[in-house]
Amino acid sequence: MNPIWVCGVDEAGRGPLVGAVVAAAVVLDPDHPIAGLKDSKKLTAARREYLFEEIVNHAKAWGVGEASAQEIDEINILQATMLAMTRAVEDLASRLGTWPVKALIDGNRCPRLPIAAEAIVKGDAKEPAISAASILAKVTRDRQMMSLHDQYPQYGFAKHMGYPTEAHFAALQEFGVCEHHRRSFSPVRNILERTL
């Protein structure tokens, strides 16, 4: 009999002005429990990095998906988030070799999936598999932002991770918009309109 795998799904990066929105899906292995799983926002960066490695090495399966800044601009951030979640579950299914029977989704909406899905508000604090997904998504996205910082150090992405902080607004005013900024987000759109 096949095991009944249930995956947790969460995203990182809905609010930033730059970069992709990243989602992850995780099926935990009951034979290899991972201590300390919780909402990624309540963990230090060092703790997230440690747990990231634990999840990658000890979960039954995991997957990551994303939607680019261009896709966010084309279909809006909500639909892009759903798309990233769908891609994460598809990636997990390919690694697992089968679809999980159910996906537990952090939040109040579910992406379109070929399996049962349940939205759980604040699920990253309630379901360990969602907590694990939140950690994978957050660390993956933070690493992307560190890479972008190397390419565009003037924006300070390493400090604010692309979120709309005063420092980010000041950099946008001084240096304009880079190719990875989300042009449909009003602070970025406003800068672009001023430079036309």
Buried (B, 14 or more C-beta within 10 A) or exposed (E): EEEEBBBBBBBBBBEBBBBBBBBBBBBBEEEEEBEEBBBBEEBEEEBBBBBBEBBEEBBBBBBBBBBBBBBBBEBEBEBBBBBBBBBBBBBBBEBBEEBBEBBBBBBEEBBEBEBEBEBBEEBBBBBBBBBBBBBBBBBBBBEBBEEBBEEBEEBBBBEBBBBBBEEBBEBBEEEEBBEBBBBBBEBBBEBEEEEE
